[in-house]
């Protein structure tokens, strides 16, 4: 894995506010779509407030028996499109080593949090 530098998004409001699912999902617009599927997507997103870019991944594990699908969201702040492109080449497990906002369901009462902060 090549060295990918991720910086704290100090100027983005998401760095300094209490995160909620509603706030997080309303804060972005799509900037570049790498892969978009009902159960798995990778999109470079842009904060509507400050323009900070975030590489995002959504991954859903289907539970056919119980219908209790697990959803995993990751938002990694990036300085430019090139870093987003490099992150897109990594596995979802490799992405866990970076500073990121994570949001996982269930449990459905869980809140988004900064991972590796």
C-alpha positions, 0 to 999 in steps of 0.5 A, a space after each residue: 500500500 502506498 503512503 496516503 496522507 490524510 489530514 484533519 479537516 479542521 475547517 469543516 463543520 463536521 470536525 467540531 460538531 456533534 455528529 448525527 446520522 441526519 446531519 451527516 447524510 445531509 452534509 454532502 453532495 456527490 462529486 465523483 462516483 467510482 461505484 454505485 450499487 444498492 449494496 456497495 458504493 464508493 463516491 467522492 463527496 463534497 461538504 455543502 458547507 465548506 467544500 471539503 472532499 470526503 472519500 465515502 464507502 457504503 457497504 451492506 451485508 445482507 441477512 437473508 434469514 433475519 432481514 437484519 441487514 448490516 450497513 457500514 458507512 465510512 467518510 475519509 477526509 481528502 485534500 484532492 481528487 487524486 487521494 480519493 482515487 488512491 483510496 478507491 484502489 484499497 480494500 474496505 479493510 485497508 480503509 479502516 486504518 485512516 481517519 474517518 467518520 464511521 457510522 454502522 447500523 444496527 444497532 439503529 441507535 448508534 451515532 456517527 463517530 470519528 475513527 482514529 481521531 
